[in-house]
Amino acid sequence: MRMRRPRWPRTRTGQRRLVQAVMAGCVLALLPSAWLYVSTADRLRTTADVPRTEVAVVFGAGLWKQGEPSPYLAHRLDAAATLYRAGRIEVVLVTGDNSREDYDEPDAMRAYLTRHGVPDARIVSDYAGFDTWDSCVRAKKIFGVDRAVLISQGFHIRRAVALCEAAGVDSYGVGVADKHDVTWYYGGTREVFAAGKAALDAVFQPDPKFLGRKEPGVARALAGTRD
């Protein structure tokens, strides 16, 4: 059975309605992105001027061969190490994917941070940070984080801040700069579509894929800084 190709409307009225429908669709598609920009406008900082905060949250960004952090993830971790050495944060919560035995983002992130001057006792691992919303909810409900500096790439940081704010974490975001390669453009394009899911997560606030019991790791690490 042959499918009929869509035809351009023959009348001016039909053409005008089609153009209006397309424009309305574009506006609706961009509304979530606009929400992210407006809601996080005063929440973005740099490693030099971010407020002193007890906890930093670093989101996973993939591993390379031999389990090493990808360059994008390494840049996030470098920023966290810089903040720690400058005394702007006390504890780092690394959140990522450990859904299978041969893929462990949090442990790879921990190892990288310890090699770059962050004591192991100041690092807390969240092994069920399967996406940004899950990481934000678990930071609040499982680890008891009420205020945090979030660290990610510039194209992702607004979504991270908006979602953590929606989850009840008072957040500031540090966007890590990277060269504009294919991965960067892919990430930026992906964010346009991810903004829609973020808006739905913020409104409906679904439970994470895995919630589990409360963990005292952050509280213990902070207590250790005061001993």
Secondary structure, 3 states (H helix, E strand, C coil): CCCCCCCCCCCHHHHHHHHHHHHHHHHHHHHHHHHHHHHCCCCEECCCCCCCCCEEEEECCCECHHHCECHHHHHHHHHHHHHHHCCCCCEEEEECECCECCECHHHHHHHHHHHCCCCHHHEEEECECCCHHHHHHHHHHCCCCCEEEEEEEHHHHHHHHHHHHHCCCEEEEEEECCCCCHHHHHHHHHHHHHHHHHHHHHHHCCCCCCCCCCCCHHHHHHHHHCC
